[in-house]
Amino acid sequence: MKLDRNALKEASVDTLLGAMVNFPLSWLTLSMVLVFTTNSFILSLSQLIILSILAIIRRYYTRVYFQDRNKRKNIGKNLD
């Protein structure tokens, strides 16, 4: 199996962005929800909803960025 370096780079950037955003967001979400309840189901559900929405948005923009970047790279190669 050949390693797709562009896909690996995209996955690495997305994972790093996810870690940078999700850790503080998780802490903030837990801090806010714990003010209202200590019910583990509510805590888990709120985390799931907020982090899932953010992950979809982050993944979409990361994918669009890399698709655009790859298109510009390929256009440059075709001009040579």
Biopython code that builds the backbone (N, CA, C, O; Angstrom):
import numpy as np
from Bio.PDB.StructureBuilder import StructureBuilder

atoms = [
    (1, "MET", "N", (0.847, -1.182, 0.000)),
    (1, "MET", "CA", (0.000, 0.000, 0.000)),
    (1, "MET", "C", (0.887, 1.237, 0.000)),
    (1, "MET", "O", (1.806, 1.360, 0.809)),
    (2, "LYS", "N", (0.599, 2.144, -0.913)),
    (2, "LYS", "CA", (1.363, 3.376, -1.022)),
    (2, "LYS", "C", (0.791, 4.421, -0.064)),
    (2, "LYS", "O", (-0.426, 4.560, 0.058)),
    (3, "LEU", "N", (1.665, 5.143, 0.607)),
    (3, "LEU", "CA", (1.268, 6.167, 1.565)),
    (3, "LEU", "C", (0.885, 7.443, 0.824)),
    (3, "LEU", "O", (1.685, 7.981, 0.059)),
    (4, "ASP", "N", (-0.319, 7.924, 1.044)),
    (4, "ASP", "CA", (-0.775, 9.181, 0.456)),
    (4, "ASP", "C", (-0.385, 10.314, 1.399)),
    (4, "ASP", "O", (-1.063, 10.564, 2.395)),
    (5, "ARG", "N", (0.696, 10.987, 1.083)),
    (5, "ARG", "CA", (1.237, 12.018, 1.970)),
    (5, "ARG", "C", (0.271, 13.192, 2.160)),
    (5, "ARG", "O", (0.198, 13.759, 3.250)),
    (6, "ASN", "N", (-0.462, 13.556, 1.123)),
    (6, "ASN", "CA", (-1.421, 14.651, 1.253)),
    (6, "ASN", "C", (-2.541, 14.291, 2.228)),
    (6, "ASN", "O", (-2.950, 15.118, 3.043)),
    (7, "ALA", "N", (-3.030, 13.071, 2.144)),
    (7, "ALA", "CA", (-4.083, 12.630, 3.059)),
    (7, "ALA", "C", (-3.552, 12.557, 4.490)),
    (7, "ALA", "O", (-4.253, 12.918, 5.435)),
    (8, "LEU", "N", (-2.316, 12.088, 4.643)),
    (8, "LEU", "CA", (-1.710, 12.022, 5.970)),
    (8, "LEU", "C", (-1.529, 13.410, 6.566)),
    (8, "LEU", "O", (-1.785, 13.621, 7.751)),
    (9, "LYS", "N", (-1.091, 14.349, 5.749)),
    (9, "LYS", "CA", (-0.915, 15.725, 6.222)),
    (9, "LYS", "C", (-2.258, 16.334, 6.621)),
    (9, "LYS", "O", (-2.363, 16.989, 7.658)),
    (10, "GLU", "N", (-3.279, 16.116, 5.800)),
    (10, "GLU", "CA", (-4.611, 16.628, 6.100)),
    (10, "GLU", "C", (-5.150, 16.026, 7.401)),
    (10, "GLU", "O", (-5.699, 16.741, 8.239)),
    (11, "ALA", "N", (-4.992, 14.729, 7.563)),
    (11, "ALA", "CA", (-5.471, 14.066, 8.780)),
    (11, "ALA", "C", (-4.721, 14.559, 10.015)),
    (11, "ALA", "O", (-5.316, 14.746, 11.077)),
    (12, "SER", "N", (-3.426, 14.768, 9.871)),
    (12, "SER", "CA", (-2.621, 15.259, 10.999)),
    (12, "SER", "C", (-3.018, 16.671, 11.399)),
    (12, "SER", "O", (-3.154, 16.968, 12.586)),
    (13, "VAL", "N", (-3.201, 17.536, 10.420)),
    (13, "VAL", "CA", (-3.610, 18.915, 10.706)),
    (13, "VAL", "C", (-4.981, 18.932, 11.354)),
    (13, "VAL", "O", (-5.201, 19.660, 12.322)),
    (14, "ASP", "N", (-5.901, 18.142, 10.835)),
    (14, "ASP", "CA", (-7.248, 18.102, 11.402)),
    (14, "ASP", "C", (-7.233, 17.577, 12.843)),
    (14, "ASP", "O", (-7.956, 18.087, 13.698)),
    (15, "THR", "N", (-6.418, 16.570, 13.105)),
    (15, "THR", "CA", (-6.319, 16.022, 14.464)),
    (15, "THR", "C", (-5.706, 17.040, 15.414)),
    (15, "THR", "O", (-6.168, 17.184, 16.546)),
    (16, "LEU", "N", (-4.683, 17.739, 14.975)),
    (16, "LEU", "CA", (-4.060, 18.762, 15.810)),
    (16, "LEU", "C", (-5.031, 19.902, 16.092)),
    (16, "LEU", "O", (-5.139, 20.365, 17.227)),
    (17, "LEU", "N", (-5.734, 20.353, 15.060)),
    (17, "LEU", "CA", (-6.746, 21.399, 15.265)),
    (17, "LEU", "C", (-7.824, 20.932, 16.233)),
    (17, "LEU", "O", (-8.264, 21.691, 17.096)),
    (18, "GLY", "N", (-8.245, 19.682, 16.086)),
    (18, "GLY", "CA", (-9.261, 19.126, 16.976)),
    (18, "GLY", "C", (-8.809, 19.125, 18.419)),
    (18, "GLY", "O", (-9.577, 19.481, 19.312)),
    (19, "ALA", "N", (-7.565, 18.728, 18.658)),
    (19, "ALA", "CA", (-7.043, 18.691, 20.022)),
    (19, "ALA", "C", (-6.944, 20.100, 20.606)),
    (19, "ALA", "O", (-7.280, 20.324, 21.769)),
    (20, "MET", "N", (-6.486, 21.037, 19.794)),
    (20, "MET", "CA", (-6.332, 22.415, 20.271)),
    (20, "MET", "C", (-7.671, 23.061, 20.611)),
    (20, "MET", "O", (-7.759, 23.851, 21.552)),
    (21, "VAL", "N", (-8.696, 22.736, 19.865)),
    (21, "VAL", "CA", (-10.013, 23.343, 20.081)),
    (21, "VAL", "C", (-10.831, 22.547, 21.096)),
    (21, "VAL", "O", (-11.480, 23.133, 21.962)),
    (22, "ASN", "N", (-10.804, 21.225, 20.997)),
    (22, "ASN", "CA", (-11.677, 20.404, 21.833)),
    (22, "ASN", "C", (-11.306, 20.390, 23.309)),
    (22, "ASN", "O", (-12.190, 20.335, 24.164)),
    (23, "PHE", "N", (-10.018, 20.440, 23.623)),
    (23, "PHE", "CA", (-9.649, 20.397, 25.038)),
    (23, "PHE", "C", (-10.213, 21.589, 25.807)),
    (23, "PHE", "O", (-10.897, 21.387, 26.810)),
    (24, "PRO", "N", (-9.948, 22.835, 25.371)),
    (24, "PRO", "CA", (-10.530, 23.962, 26.119)),
    (24, "PRO", "C", (-12.053, 24.007, 26.029)),
    (24, "PRO", "O", (-12.719, 24.410, 26.982)),
    (25, "LEU", "N", (-12.600, 23.599, 24.897)),
    (25, "LEU", "CA", (-14.055, 23.601, 24.751)),
    (25, "LEU", "C", (-14.694, 22.574, 25.688)),
    (25, "LEU", "O", (-15.742, 22.839, 26.276)),
    (26, "SER", "N", (-14.071, 21.417, 25.825)),
    (26, "SER", "CA", (-14.580, 20.403, 26.753)),
    (26, "SER", "C", (-14.564, 20.925, 28.182)),
    (26, "SER", "O", (-15.533, 20.764, 28.924)),
    (27, "TRP", "N", (-13.472, 21.542, 28.555)),
    (27, "TRP", "CA", (-13.349, 22.096, 29.902)),
    (27, "TRP", "C", (-14.414, 23.165, 30.143)),
    (27, "TRP", "O", (-15.060, 23.179, 31.191)),
    (28, "LEU", "N", (-14.593, 24.056, 29.173)),
    (28, "LEU", "CA", (-15.597, 25.116, 29.299)),
    (28, "LEU", "C", (-17.009, 24.534, 29.385)),
    (28, "LEU", "O", (-17.809, 24.955, 30.220)),
    (29, "THR", "N", (-17.302, 23.583, 28.535)),
    (29, "THR", "CA", (-18.624, 22.958, 28.537)),
    (29, "THR", "C", (-18.905, 22.270, 29.870)),
    (29, "THR", "O", (-19.976, 22.435, 30.453)),
    (30, "LEU", "N", (-17.935, 21.502, 30.342)),
    (30, "LEU", "CA", (-18.123, 20.821, 31.626)),
    (30, "LEU", "C", (-18.305, 21.814, 32.764)),
    (30, "LEU", "O", (-19.158, 21.621, 33.631)),
    (31, "SER", "N", (-17.510, 22.868, 32.762)),
    (31, "SER", "CA", (-17.631, 23.884, 33.808)),
    (31, "SER", "C", (-19.016, 24.520, 33.813)),
    (31, "SER", "O", (-19.607, 24.740, 34.870)),
    (32, "MET", "N", (-19.522, 24.810, 32.625)),
    (32, "MET", "CA", (-20.833, 25.461, 32.530)),
    (32, "MET", "C", (-21.964, 24.506, 32.906)),
    (32, "MET", "O", (-22.882, 24.897, 33.626)),
    (33, "VAL", "N", (-21.913, 23.278, 32.436)),
    (33, "VAL", "CA", (-22.985, 22.320, 32.700)),
    (33, "VAL", "C", (-22.991, 21.896, 34.169)),
    (33, "VAL", "O", (-24.054, 21.644, 34.736)),
    (34, "LEU", "N", (-21.816, 21.818, 34.786)),
    (34, "LEU", "CA", (-21.750, 21.435, 36.201)),
    (34, "LEU", "C", (-22.403, 22.462, 37.123)),
    (34, "LEU", "O", (-22.750, 22.145, 38.261)),
    (35, "VAL", "N", (-22.569, 23.681, 36.639)),
    (35, "VAL", "CA", (-23.284, 24.696, 37.419)),
    (35, "VAL", "C", (-24.750, 24.303, 37.571)),
    (35, "VAL", "O", (-25.374, 24.583, 38.594)),
    (36, "PHE", "N", (-25.288, 23.655, 36.550)),
    (36, "PHE", "CA", (-26.710, 23.325, 36.531)),
    (36, "PHE", "C", (-27.031, 21.903, 37.003)),
    (36, "PHE", "O", (-28.089, 21.657, 37.582)),
    (37, "THR", "N", (-26.107, 20.973, 36.748)),
    (37, "THR", "CA", (-26.410, 19.577, 37.082)),
    (37, "THR", "C", (-25.129, 18.778, 37.260)),
    (37, "THR", "O", (-24.071, 19.153, 36.754)),
    (38, "THR", "N", (-25.238, 17.677, 37.982)),
    (38, "THR", "CA", (-24.132, 16.724, 38.074)),
    (38, "THR", "C", (-24.527, 15.386, 37.450)),
    (38, "THR", "O", (-23.821, 14.389, 37.602)),
    (39, "ASN", "N", (-25.641, 15.374, 36.761)),
    (39, "ASN", "CA", (-26.139, 14.170, 36.095)),
    (39, "ASN", "C", (-25.177, 13.797, 34.960)),
    (39, "ASN", "O", (-24.981, 14.578, 34.029)),
    (40, "SER", "N", (-24.587, 12.617, 35.040)),
    (40, "SER", "CA", (-23.595, 12.203, 34.050)),
    (40, "SER", "C", (-24.188, 12.079, 32.646)),
    (40, "SER", "O", (-23.492, 12.330, 31.662)),
    (41, "PHE", "N", (-25.444, 11.700, 32.541)),
    (41, "PHE", "CA", (-26.075, 11.601, 31.223)),
    (41, "PHE", "C", (-26.171, 12.974, 30.565)),
    (41, "PHE", "O", (-25.854, 13.124, 29.385)),
    (42, "ILE", "N", (-26.605, 13.969, 31.325)),
    (42, "ILE", "CA", (-26.709, 15.332, 30.784)),
    (42, "ILE", "C", (-25.329, 15.863, 30.402)),
    (42, "ILE", "O", (-25.168, 16.491, 29.355)),
    (43, "LEU", "N", (-24.338, 15.609, 31.251)),
    (43, "LEU", "CA", (-22.967, 16.040, 30.940)),
    (43, "LEU", "C", (-22.472, 15.405, 29.633)),
    (43, "LEU", "O", (-21.928, 16.084, 28.762)),
    (44, "SER", "N", (-22.671, 14.110, 29.523)),
    (44, "SER", "CA", (-22.219, 13.389, 28.330)),
    (44, "SER", "C", (-22.956, 13.848, 27.080)),
    (44, "SER", "O", (-22.351, 14.044, 26.026)),
    (45, "LEU", "N", (-24.257, 14.015, 27.207)),
    (45, "LEU", "CA", (-25.050, 14.440, 26.054)),
    (45, "LEU", "C", (-24.658, 15.843, 25.593)),
    (45, "LEU", "O", (-24.544, 16.092, 24.393)),
    (46, "SER", "N", (-24.456, 16.746, 26.525)),
    (46, "SER", "CA", (-24.070, 18.107, 26.144)),
    (46, "SER", "C", (-22.697, 18.098, 25.469)),
    (46, "SER", "O", (-22.493, 18.801, 24.479)),
    (47, "GLN", "N", (-21.757, 17.311, 25.993)),
    (47, "GLN", "CA", (-20.442, 17.195, 25.367)),
    (47, "GLN", "C", (-20.565, 16.627, 23.947)),
    (47, "GLN", "O", (-19.963, 17.144, 23.005)),
    (48, "LEU", "N", (-21.345, 15.573, 23.812)),
    (48, "LEU", "CA", (-21.526, 14.937, 22.512)),
    (48, "LEU", "C", (-22.079, 15.921, 21.482)),
    (48, "LEU", "O", (-21.564, 16.013, 20.368)),
    (49, "ILE", "N", (-23.105, 16.640, 21.849)),
    (49, "ILE", "CA", (-23.740, 17.567, 20.912)),
    (49, "ILE", "C", (-22.794, 18.694, 20.515)),
    (49, "ILE", "O", (-22.614, 18.970, 19.328)),
    (50, "ILE", "N", (-22.198, 19.336, 21.494)),
    (50, "ILE", "CA", (-21.334, 20.489, 21.205)),
    (50, "ILE", "C", (-20.089, 20.079, 20.427)),
    (50, "ILE", "O", (-19.736, 20.715, 19.433)),
    (51, "LEU", "N", (-19.425, 19.020, 20.875)),
    (51, "LEU", "CA", (-18.203, 18.598, 20.192)),
    (51, "LEU", "C", (-18.485, 18.028, 18.800)),
    (51, "LEU", "O", (-17.660, 18.181, 17.900)),
    (52, "SER", "N", (-19.621, 17.381, 18.609)),
    (52, "SER", "CA", (-19.971, 16.852, 17.281)),
    (52, "SER", "C", (-20.238, 17.972, 16.291)),
    (52, "SER", "O", (-19.774, 17.925, 15.152)),
    (53, "ILE", "N", (-20.980, 18.969, 16.720)),
    (53, "ILE", "CA", (-21.256, 20.110, 15.836)),
    (53, "ILE", "C", (-19.957, 20.800, 15.448)),
    (53, "ILE", "O", (-19.735, 21.114, 14.279)),
    (54, "LEU", "N", (-19.105, 21.031, 16.433)),
    (54, "LEU", "CA", (-17.832, 21.678, 16.149)),
    (54, "LEU", "C", (-16.951, 20.813, 15.246)),
    (54, "LEU", "O", (-16.280, 21.339, 14.358)),
    (55, "ALA", "N", (-16.944, 19.512, 15.457)),
    (55, "ALA", "CA", (-16.137, 18.613, 14.632)),
    (55, "ALA", "C", (-16.584, 18.630, 13.173)),
    (55, "ALA", "O", (-15.753, 18.613, 12.266)),
    (56, "ILE", "N", (-17.875, 18.663, 12.952)),
    (56, "ILE", "CA", (-18.392, 18.711, 11.572)),
    (56, "ILE", "C", (-17.959, 20.005, 10.899)),
    (56, "ILE", "O", (-17.513, 19.997, 9.751)),
    (57, "ILE", "N", (-18.090, 21.114, 11.614)),
    (57, "ILE", "CA", (-17.695, 22.415, 11.054)),
    (57, "ILE", "C", (-16.188, 22.440, 10.790)),
    (57, "ILE", "O", (-15.753, 22.843, 9.712)),
    (58, "ARG", "N", (-15.392, 22.009, 11.776)),
    (58, "ARG", "CA", (-13.936, 22.001, 11.632)),
    (58, "ARG", "C", (-13.511, 21.107, 10.483)),
    (58, "ARG", "O", (-12.663, 21.489, 9.676)),
    (59, "ARG", "N", (-14.093, 19.919, 10.404)),
    (59, "ARG", "CA", (-13.726, 18.962, 9.351)),
    (59, "ARG", "C", (-14.092, 19.491, 7.965)),
    (59, "ARG", "O", (-13.344, 19.305, 7.005)),
    (60, "TYR", "N", (-15.239, 20.146, 7.869)),
    (60, "TYR", "CA", (-15.671, 20.716, 6.593)),
    (60, "TYR", "C", (-14.657, 21.758, 6.109)),
    (60, "TYR", "O", (-14.201, 21.707, 4.967)),
    (61, "TYR", "N", (-14.312, 22.700, 6.987)),
    (61, "TYR", "CA", (-13.395, 23.765, 6.584)),
    (61, "TYR", "C", (-11.981, 23.245, 6.330)),
    (61, "TYR", "O", (-11.288, 23.757, 5.451)),
    (62, "THR", "N", (-11.552, 22.255, 7.070)),
    (62, "THR", "CA", (-10.240, 21.658, 6.819)),
    (62, "THR", "C", (-10.228, 20.990, 5.451)),
    (62, "THR", "O", (-9.275, 21.143, 4.687)),
    (63, "ARG", "N", (-11.291, 20.247, 5.144)),
    (63, "ARG", "CA", (-11.369, 19.553, 3.851)),
    (63, "ARG", "C", (-11.417, 20.543, 2.692)),
    (63, "ARG", "O", (-10.730, 20.360, 1.688)),
    (64, "VAL", "N", (-12.223, 21.588, 2.829)),
    (64, "VAL", "CA", (-12.316, 22.597, 1.773)),
    (64, "VAL", "C", (-10.965, 23.279, 1.560)),
    (64, "VAL", "O", (-10.559, 23.515, 0.422)),
    (65, "TYR", "N", (-10.273, 23.592, 2.646)),
    (65, "TYR", "CA", (-8.951, 24.226, 2.552)),
    (65, "TYR", "C", (-7.984, 23.332, 1.778)),
    (65, "TYR", "O", (-7.305, 23.801, 0.864)),
    (66, "PHE", "N", (-7.918, 22.048, 2.137)),
    (66, "PHE", "CA", (-6.974, 21.160, 1.472)),
    (66, "PHE", "C", (-7.380, 20.853, 0.032)),
    (66, "PHE", "O", (-6.509, 20.676, -0.820)),
    (67, "GLN", "N", (-8.663, 20.787, -0.257)),
    (67, "GLN", "CA", (-9.090, 20.584, -1.649)),
    (67, "GLN", "C", (-8.668, 21.774, -2.503)),
    (67, "GLN", "O", (-8.144, 21.595, -3.602)),
    (68, "ASP", "N", (-8.894, 22.981, -2.005)),
    (68, "ASP", "CA", (-8.518, 24.189, -2.733)),
    (68, "ASP", "C", (-7.005, 24.253, -2.920)),
    (68, "ASP", "O", (-6.513, 24.614, -3.989)),
    (69, "ARG", "N", (-6.287, 23.902, -1.882)),
    (69, "ARG", "CA", (-4.823, 23.914, -1.936)),
    (69, "ARG", "C", (-4.316, 22.906, -2.964)),
    (69, "ARG", "O", (-3.405, 23.206, -3.735)),
    (70, "ASN", "N", (-4.905, 21.716, -2.973)),
    (70, "ASN", "CA", (-4.489, 20.696, -3.938)),
    (70, "ASN", "C", (-4.841, 21.093, -5.371)),
    (70, "ASN", "O", (-4.087, 20.795, -6.297)),
    (71, "LYS", "N", (-5.978, 21.761, -5.560)),
    (71, "LYS", "CA", (-6.351, 22.235, -6.898)),
    (71, "LYS", "C", (-5.326, 23.241, -7.412)),
    (71, "LYS", "O", (-4.880, 23.159, -8.557)),
    (72, "ARG", "N", (-4.958, 24.198, -6.548)),
    (72, "ARG", "CA", (-3.970, 25.206, -6.959)),
    (72, "ARG", "C", (-2.642, 24.559, -7.269)),
    (72, "ARG", "O", (-1.962, 24.984, -8.203)),
    (73, "LYS", "N", (-2.245, 23.544, -6.519)),
    (73, "LYS", "CA", (-0.996, 22.827, -6.768)),
    (73, "LYS", "C", (-1.034, 22.129, -8.127)),
    (73, "LYS", "O", (-0.069, 22.176, -8.889)),
    (74, "ASN", "N", (-2.179, 21.473, -8.421)),
    (74, "ASN", "CA", (-2.317, 20.753, -9.692)),
    (74, "ASN", "C", (-2.378, 21.701, -10.870)),
    (74, "ASN", "O", (-1.861, 21.380, -11.940)),
    (75, "ILE", "N", (-2.994, 22.856, -10.705)),
    (75, "ILE", "CA", (-3.043, 23.837, -11.791)),
    (75, "ILE", "C", (-1.636, 24.322, -12.109)),
    (75, "ILE", "O", (-1.279, 24.483, -13.276)),
    (76, "GLY", "N", (-0.844, 24.554, -11.081)),
    (76, "GLY", "CA", (0.548, 24.967, -11.279)),
    (76, "GLY", "C", (1.364, 23.924, -12.005)),
    (76, "GLY", "O", (2.212, 24.273, -12.827)),
    (77, "LYS", "N", (1.133, 22.649, -11.725)),
    (77, "LYS", "CA", (1.857, 21.567, -12.403)),
    (77, "LYS", "C", (1.456, 21.487, -13.867)),
    (77, "LYS", "O", (2.289, 21.198, -14.726)),
    (78, "ASN", "N", (0.160, 21.746, -14.160)),
    (78, "ASN", "CA", (-0.328, 21.646, -15.538)),
    (78, "ASN", "C", (0.186, 22.784, -16.395)),
    (78, "ASN", "O", (0.252, 22.641, -17.616)),
    (79, "LEU", "N", (0.550, 23.906, -15.801)),
    (79, "LEU", "CA", (1.059, 25.041, -16.574)),
    (79, "LEU", "C", (2.500, 24.836, -17.015)),
    (79, "LEU", "O", (2.950, 25.467, -17.971)),
    (80, "ASP", "N", (3.223, 23.965, -16.331)),
    (80, "ASP", "CA", (4.637, 23.741, -16.682)),
    (80, "ASP", "C", (4.806, 22.976, -17.943)),
    (80, "ASP", "O", (5.935, 22.715, -18.360)),
]
sb = StructureBuilder()
sb.init_structure("model")
sb.init_model(0)
sb.init_chain("A")
sb.init_seg("    ")
for serial, (resi, resn, name, xyz) in enumerate(atoms, 1):
    if name == "N":
        sb.init_residue(resn, " ", resi, " ")
    sb.init_atom(name, np.array(xyz, "f"), 0.0, 1.0, " ", f" {name:<3s}", serial, name[0])
structure = sb.get_structure()
